[in-house]
């Protein structure tokens, strides 16, 4: 368990906490951006090797693959946003006093 208010080396403990908060925020932003890129580019990824198709696109397995990729991208983006929210909440809970 992380001790937020140690008696000795309070500044070092706060510095370690802030490093973890920065790392969590960076990971959350990376996941959110990566998920958004995957969701937006799902059609290009799914139809990468398809030159033309004669039947409606919604009846192909590529359309199913596109939908799955969009859902995975949105899930990764939601995870990243949730991680940012948790990191921000932890940042607000940290002590700002410098004894």
Residue, then its C-alpha position, 0 to 999 in steps of 0.5 A: x500500500x502506498x503511504x501518502x504521508x510518510x514521516x521521513x522523506x515526505x518530498x520523496x514520497x510525493x515525488x514518487x506519487x506524482x511520477x505515478x500520476x504522470x505515468x497513469x495520465x500519459x498511459x490514459x491519453x495514449x490509450x484514448x488516442x489509440x482507441x479513437x484512431x482504431x475506431x475511425x480507421x476500422x473501415x480502412x483496416x477491414x477492407x484493406x485487401x478488398x478491391x471491389x465487391x458486388x453485393x451490398x457491403x453490409x452482407x460481407x464478413x468485412x462489414x462484421x470485421x469493421x464493426x468489431x474493430x470499431x467496438x474494440x477501438x471504442x472500448x480501448x478509448x473508454x478505458x483510456x478516458x477512465x484511466x485519465x479520470x482515475x488519475x485526475x481523481x488521485x491527483x486531487x487527493x494528493x497532499x500539497x503541503x511540503x513539510 
